[in-house]
Amino acid sequence: MTYRTVKQLADTATPEELFTGQWQNRPSVLDDYKPYLDDRWNEGFTNAWKLWEEIVPLGYKGSYQRVRAYLREKRTSPRPVTARPPSPRTVAGWVLRHPDTLAESEHLQLKTVRINCPELDGLTRHVRSFATMLTERQGRRLPDWLEAVRQDDLPSLHTLAAGIDRDRDAVIAGLTLPWS
């Protein structure tokens, strides 16, 4: 290293100060097309050659290599971490468990899922209502529960309600009597 390089390194307070010079922050012929390339990249279209072919008719005069270099930076840069959505089995477990036994994080995740899926929200209400009837021996509430289920557009619960209706007296007895 030359003494000037050593002096420059010694005089800088932060590493970012070293990233200045004639090649830093210069406008590029690609700058006007970067938003388009970013949009296409986010759509999952990552073929540099095809993207170059798309921007040439839009007026791009630069080379394919410049497009490829820009996209290479995107390939090697870390992607933002996104949380995986809960699996159907996990959500079913949350719905079937008593709300008091859910951890705070599980409760919040279930609340988010219910907000985003009105059908699941209705299903959760009906399942929890039925669980209350079952655990607290409230068989007298069964006709009201069946009517509420029929009013919602939940075909799987309609099938359950039809099955319960076929043997309503036995189900009410099972939900009411202490030895059931």
Residue frames as qw, qx, qy, qz and C-alpha x, y, z in Angstrom:
[[0.000, 0.888, 0.460, 0.000, 0.00, 0.00, 0.00],
 [0.353, 0.530, -0.051, 0.769, 1.09, 3.51, -0.61],
 [0.216, -0.155, -0.525, 0.809, 1.44, 6.00, 2.21],
 [0.327, -0.084, -0.120, -0.934, -1.59, 7.92, 0.87],
 [0.653, -0.249, -0.624, -0.350, -3.79, 4.82, 1.14],
 [0.523, -0.233, -0.670, 0.473, -2.58, 4.21, 4.69],
 [0.029, -0.053, -0.251, 0.966, -3.20, 7.87, 5.59],
 [0.481, -0.175, -0.351, -0.784, -6.69, 7.74, 4.06],
 [0.666, -0.280, -0.689, -0.062, -7.51, 4.58, 6.03],
 [0.417, -0.192, -0.562, 0.688, -6.17, 6.09, 9.24],
 [0.068, -0.010, 0.083, -0.994, -8.09, 9.36, 8.79],
 [0.487, -0.294, -0.529, -0.630, -11.53, 7.82, 8.26],
 [0.395, -0.255, 0.565, -0.678, -13.84, 7.54, 11.24],
 [0.770, 0.147, 0.509, -0.356, -16.18, 4.95, 9.68],
 [0.491, -0.014, 0.761, 0.424, -15.80, 2.42, 6.87],
 [0.416, 0.742, 0.526, -0.011, -18.59, 4.14, 4.93],
 [0.006, 0.897, -0.159, -0.412, -16.33, 7.15, 4.37],
 [0.369, -0.349, 0.720, 0.473, -14.11, 4.94, 2.22],
 [0.440, 0.422, 0.766, 0.204, -16.94, 4.31, -0.23],
 [0.247, 0.886, 0.115, -0.375, -16.64, 7.63, -1.99],
 [0.400, -0.307, 0.582, 0.638, -15.00, 8.34, -5.26],
 [0.257, 0.318, -0.399, -0.821, -15.60, 8.90, -8.90],
 [0.322, -0.062, -0.864, -0.382, -17.48, 5.60, -9.39],
 [0.056, -0.347, -0.823, 0.447, -19.76, 5.89, -6.41],
 [0.202, 0.652, 0.517, -0.516, -23.35, 7.12, -6.80],
 [0.036, 0.270, -0.481, -0.833, -23.02, 7.83, -10.50],
 [0.708, 0.339, 0.192, -0.589, -26.17, 7.73, -12.60],
 [0.363, -0.101, 0.880, 0.290, -26.54, 4.62, -14.74],
 [0.354, 0.063, -0.534, -0.766, -28.37, 4.06, -18.01],
 [0.366, -0.248, -0.895, -0.063, -30.25, 1.36, -16.10],
 [0.012, 0.114, 0.555, -0.824, -31.60, 3.70, -13.37],
 [0.486, 0.084, -0.087, -0.865, -34.82, 4.54, -15.22],
 [0.716, 0.035, -0.587, -0.377, -35.58, 0.82, -15.70],
 [0.161, 0.175, -0.859, 0.453, -34.73, -0.42, -12.21],
 [0.504, 0.027, 0.457, -0.733, -38.30, 0.04, -10.87],
 [0.803, 0.251, -0.262, -0.474, -39.63, -2.06, -13.77],
 [0.553, 0.301, -0.768, 0.115, -36.96, -4.72, -13.20],
 [0.111, -0.169, 0.749, -0.632, -37.68, -4.72, -9.46],
 [0.690, 0.090, 0.200, -0.690, -41.40, -5.20, -10.08],
 [0.806, 0.285, -0.446, -0.263, -40.79, -8.08, -12.48],
 [0.316, 0.321, -0.820, 0.354, -38.26, -9.61, -10.06],
 [0.332, -0.089, 0.630, -0.696, -40.80, -9.46, -7.23],
 [0.802, 0.186, -0.043, -0.566, -43.33, -11.18, -9.51],
 [0.829, -0.190, 0.526, 0.033, -40.87, -14.08, -9.69],
 [0.762, 0.633, 0.048, 0.128, -39.49, -13.37, -13.16],
 [0.514, -0.746, 0.313, 0.286, -35.70, -13.70, -12.74],
 [0.785, 0.241, 0.365, 0.439, -34.32, -14.48, -16.21],
 [0.225, -0.633, 0.121, 0.731, -31.88, -11.65, -16.99],
 [0.197, -0.001, 0.667, 0.719, -31.94, -12.20, -20.76],
 [0.009, -0.622, -0.740, -0.255, -35.73, -12.11, -20.94],
 [0.198, -0.828, -0.322, 0.414, -35.88, -9.02, -18.74],
 [0.251, -0.417, 0.345, 0.803, -33.29, -7.31, -20.94],
 [0.109, 0.265, 0.750, 0.597, -35.43, -8.17, -23.97],
 [0.098, -0.760, -0.640, 0.043, -38.43, -6.60, -22.21],
 [0.211, -0.806, -0.136, 0.536, -36.75, -3.28, -21.42],
 [0.355, -0.096, 0.491, 0.790, -35.08, -2.76, -24.83],
 [0.066, 0.575, 0.628, 0.520, -38.45, -1.92, -26.47],
 [0.288, -0.860, -0.383, 0.176, -39.08, 0.46, -23.57],
 [0.221, 0.949, -0.113, 0.192, -36.04, 2.49, -24.66],
 [0.686, -0.619, 0.319, 0.212, -33.15, 0.91, -22.76],
 [0.567, 0.765, -0.305, -0.002, -29.88, 1.48, -24.67],
 [0.308, -0.677, 0.660, -0.106, -27.51, -0.29, -22.30],
 [0.392, 0.326, -0.849, -0.140, -26.00, -3.74, -22.47],
 [0.837, -0.265, -0.423, -0.227, -27.31, -7.09, -21.34],
 [0.617, 0.065, -0.573, 0.535, -24.28, -7.41, -19.02],
 [0.077, -0.283, 0.321, -0.901, -25.39, -4.37, -17.02],
 [0.732, -0.273, -0.139, -0.608, -28.86, -5.89, -16.51],
 [0.855, -0.050, -0.509, 0.089, -27.29, -9.21, -15.56],
 [0.383, 0.193, -0.532, 0.730, -24.97, -7.53, -13.04],
 [0.364, -0.316, 0.176, -0.858, -27.88, -5.65, -11.47],
 [0.857, -0.205, -0.222, -0.418, -29.92, -8.83, -11.13],
 [0.712, 0.113, -0.603, 0.343, -26.92, -10.75, -9.77],
 [0.014, 0.289, -0.485, 0.825, -26.83, -8.28, -6.86],
 [0.670, -0.227, 0.043, -0.706, -30.48, -9.07, -6.18],
 [0.876, 0.000, -0.471, -0.103, -29.81, -12.82, -6.29],
 [0.604, 0.114, -0.584, 0.530, -27.01, -12.63, -3.75],
 [0.177, -0.382, 0.322, -0.848, -28.62, -10.10, -1.41],
 [0.009, 0.160, 0.920, -0.359, -30.44, -11.63, 1.55],
 [0.294, -0.462, -0.580, -0.603, -34.19, -11.86, 1.13],
 [0.367, -0.392, 0.340, -0.772, -36.45, -10.48, 3.82],
 [0.089, -0.053, -0.972, 0.212, -37.49, -13.12, 6.29],
 [0.559, -0.224, -0.172, -0.780, -41.21, -13.76, 6.26],
 [0.446, -0.160, 0.764, -0.438, -43.04, -15.84, 8.79],
 [0.189, -0.075, -0.910, -0.361, -44.48, -19.10, 7.51],
 [0.608, -0.277, -0.067, -0.741, -48.22, -19.30, 7.86],
 [0.484, -0.230, 0.769, -0.349, -49.45, -21.88, 10.34],
 [0.140, 0.017, -0.924, -0.355, -50.34, -25.28, 8.92],
 [0.601, -0.309, -0.364, -0.641, -53.99, -26.38, 8.76],
 [0.710, -0.253, -0.636, 0.166, -53.25, -28.98, 11.43],
 [0.312, -0.037, -0.434, 0.844, -51.87, -26.31, 13.74],
 [0.304, -0.184, -0.053, -0.933, -54.88, -24.04, 13.22],
 [0.702, -0.294, -0.541, -0.357, -57.24, -26.98, 13.82],
 [0.590, -0.184, -0.625, 0.477, -55.42, -27.67, 17.09],
 [0.053, 0.040, -0.264, 0.962, -55.88, -24.05, 18.17],
 [0.506, -0.232, -0.288, -0.780, -59.59, -24.16, 17.31],
 [0.755, -0.256, -0.583, -0.157, -60.17, -27.41, 19.18],
 [0.481, -0.088, -0.594, 0.639, -58.27, -26.44, 22.33],
 [0.253, -0.838, -0.447, 0.185, -59.83, -24.41, 25.11],
 [0.285, 0.855, -0.015, 0.434, -58.94, -20.73, 24.59],
 [0.475, -0.840, 0.233, -0.119, -57.46, -20.50, 28.10],
 [0.861, -0.263, 0.338, 0.275, -54.85, -23.15, 27.26],
 [0.656, 0.639, 0.102, 0.388, -53.48, -21.28, 24.24],
 [0.536, -0.294, -0.043, 0.790, -50.21, -19.43, 24.62],
 [0.102, 0.767, 0.124, -0.621, -50.36, -15.69, 23.95],
 [0.006, 0.419, -0.617, -0.666, -48.57, -16.09, 20.61],
 [0.092, 0.229, 0.937, 0.249, -50.97, -18.87, 19.55],
 [0.128, 0.704, 0.589, -0.377, -53.94, -16.76, 20.56],
 [0.091, 0.702, -0.157, -0.689, -52.66, -13.83, 18.48],
 [0.023, -0.209, 0.807, 0.553, -51.95, -16.05, 15.47],
 [0.116, 0.435, 0.892, 0.031, -55.42, -17.61, 15.67],
 [0.127, 0.755, 0.333, -0.551, -56.95, -14.14, 15.93],
 [0.057, 0.540, -0.459, -0.703, -55.07, -13.10, 12.77],
 [0.047, 0.054, 0.927, 0.368, -56.21, -16.21, 10.92],
 [0.120, 0.594, 0.765, -0.218, -59.81, -15.65, 12.01],
 [0.123, 0.716, 0.047, -0.686, -59.72, -12.03, 10.83],
 [0.112, 0.446, -0.626, -0.630, -58.44, -13.12, 7.42],
 [0.239, -0.075, -0.910, -0.330, -60.83, -16.06, 7.03],
 [0.514, -0.185, 0.155, -0.823, -64.49, -15.37, 7.91],
 [0.831, -0.058, -0.467, -0.295, -65.41, -19.04, 7.38],
 [0.585, 0.058, -0.676, 0.444, -62.86, -20.13, 9.96],
 [0.123, -0.210, 0.396, -0.885, -64.13, -17.47, 12.33],
 [0.725, -0.152, -0.101, -0.664, -67.67, -18.86, 12.09],
 [0.817, 0.028, -0.576, 0.010, -66.41, -22.42, 12.43],
 [0.333, 0.184, -0.639, 0.668, -64.41, -21.50, 15.53],
 [0.397, -0.219, 0.258, -0.853, -67.44, -19.88, 17.17],
 [0.845, -0.086, -0.241, -0.470, -69.60, -22.95, 16.51],
 [0.725, 0.116, -0.636, 0.238, -66.95, -25.44, 17.64],
 [0.146, 0.198, -0.589, 0.769, -66.33, -23.56, 20.88],
 [0.575, -0.186, 0.103, -0.790, -70.05, -23.21, 21.53],
 [0.879, -0.031, -0.413, -0.237, -70.51, -26.95, 21.03],
 [0.546, 0.178, -0.663, 0.479, -67.55, -27.68, 23.30],
 [0.195, -0.243, 0.435, -0.844, -69.15, -25.54, 26.02],
 [0.791, -0.126, -0.116, -0.587, -72.42, -27.49, 25.65],
 [0.827, 0.102, -0.550, 0.048, -70.48, -30.73, 25.90],
 [0.435, 0.176, -0.630, 0.619, -68.31, -29.89, 28.91],
 [0.184, -0.098, 0.432, -0.878, -70.99, -28.04, 30.89],
 [0.074, 0.324, 0.942, -0.039, -73.85, -30.47, 30.08],
 [0.270, 0.434, 0.166, -0.843, -76.04, -27.89, 28.36],
 [0.245, 0.191, 0.878, 0.364, -77.95, -30.16, 25.98],
 [0.211, 0.748, 0.555, -0.296, -80.97, -27.85, 26.10],
 [0.056, 0.752, -0.204, -0.625, -78.97, -25.38, 23.95],
 [0.450, -0.041, 0.775, 0.441, -78.56, -27.89, 21.10],
 [0.400, 0.691, 0.591, 0.116, -81.61, -26.76, 19.04],
 [0.044, 0.965, -0.016, -0.256, -80.37, -23.14, 19.12],
 [0.365, -0.546, 0.606, 0.448, -76.87, -24.29, 18.15],
 [0.504, 0.251, 0.761, 0.323, -78.24, -26.32, 15.23],
 [0.291, 0.877, 0.380, -0.022, -80.24, -23.31, 14.02],
 [0.130, -0.887, 0.269, 0.353, -77.18, -21.05, 14.24],
 [0.469, -0.255, 0.726, 0.434, -75.13, -23.60, 12.25],
 [0.471, 0.524, 0.677, 0.212, -77.79, -23.77, 9.53],
 [0.154, 0.957, 0.172, -0.178, -77.78, -19.98, 9.17],
 [0.199, -0.739, 0.493, 0.414, -74.04, -19.88, 8.40],
 [0.779, 0.547, -0.241, -0.192, -72.61, -20.95, 5.07],
 [0.174, -0.565, 0.804, -0.068, -70.46, -23.81, 6.41],
 [0.787, 0.137, -0.442, -0.409, -71.26, -27.00, 4.45],
 [0.461, 0.168, -0.832, 0.260, -69.18, -29.27, 6.67],
 [0.145, 0.007, 0.662, -0.735, -71.12, -28.19, 9.75],
 [0.667, 0.095, -0.105, -0.732, -74.40, -28.54, 7.84],
 [0.685, 0.122, -0.707, -0.127, -73.54, -32.21, 7.36],
 [0.216, 0.049, -0.794, 0.566, -72.81, -32.55, 11.09],
 [0.387, 0.042, 0.321, -0.864, -76.08, -30.79, 11.96],
 [0.733, 0.090, -0.386, -0.552, -78.05, -33.12, 9.67],
 [0.569, 0.081, -0.804, 0.151, -76.47, -36.14, 11.37],
 [0.002, 0.001, -0.663, 0.748, -77.27, -34.78, 14.82],
 [0.541, 0.039, 0.007, -0.840, -80.87, -34.09, 13.74],
 [0.666, 0.040, -0.677, -0.311, -81.36, -37.74, 12.79],
 [0.658, -0.291, -0.653, 0.238, -80.79, -38.72, 16.42],
 [0.045, -0.655, 0.123, -0.744, -81.49, -35.46, 18.23],
 [0.726, -0.601, -0.033, -0.333, -82.98, -36.94, 21.41],
 [0.926, -0.155, -0.129, 0.320, -80.00, -39.22, 21.98],
 [0.490, 0.408, -0.149, 0.756, -77.53, -36.36, 21.40],
 [0.299, -0.693, 0.064, -0.652, -79.41, -34.07, 23.80],
 [0.874, -0.474, -0.057, -0.086, -79.39, -36.85, 26.40],
 [0.843, 0.082, -0.134, 0.514, -75.66, -37.38, 25.81],
 [0.260, 0.516, -0.129, 0.806, -74.99, -33.67, 26.29],
 [0.448, -0.622, 0.022, -0.642, -77.19, -33.42, 29.40],
 [0.898, -0.400, -0.134, -0.124, -77.00, -36.57, 31.50],
 [0.299, -0.813, 0.497, -0.050, -74.06, -36.93, 33.93],
 [0.746, -0.228, 0.616, 0.105, -73.23, -40.57, 33.04],
 [0.753, 0.639, 0.152, 0.048, -72.83, -39.88, 29.32]]
